[in-house]
Amino acid sequence: QAKEVIECAENIDLATYIPDKHCLVTLTQKSKLKFFDL
């Protein structure tokens, strides 16, 4: 099983992985939600 590493220029305060949607939701210090489809 492959693992992916995501490099983010901003500090991530909170990251939540949603297994059924294969999606990573991150909250940064700029209070912007970013969605990563894995």
N, C-alpha and C positions, 0 to 999 in steps of 0.2 A: 504494500500500500504506500503510495507516494505521499510525501508531506511537502507542503508548499510554505515558503517563507516570504512574508510580505514586508518589504522595507517601507517604513513611513517616516517622512521628514519631521512630522510633528509628534509630540509625546501623546501616547494614547492613555487616556484616563480609564476607560472602560471598554472592554471588548466582549461581545457575546456571540457565540457560534450557534447557529440554528441548523442542527443536523439534517432535519427532514427537507429543508430548503437548500442545504449546502451553501449557506450564506453566512458571512462574517460581518457583524455590525459593530462599528467602532465609534467611540465618542472621544473627540480630541479636545485639547485645551481651548480651542477656538469655538467650542460648542457646536461643531458641525458633525452631523452624522454621515458616516461614509459606509457604503455597502460594498462588500467584496463577494462576488459569486465564485465559489470554489468548486 
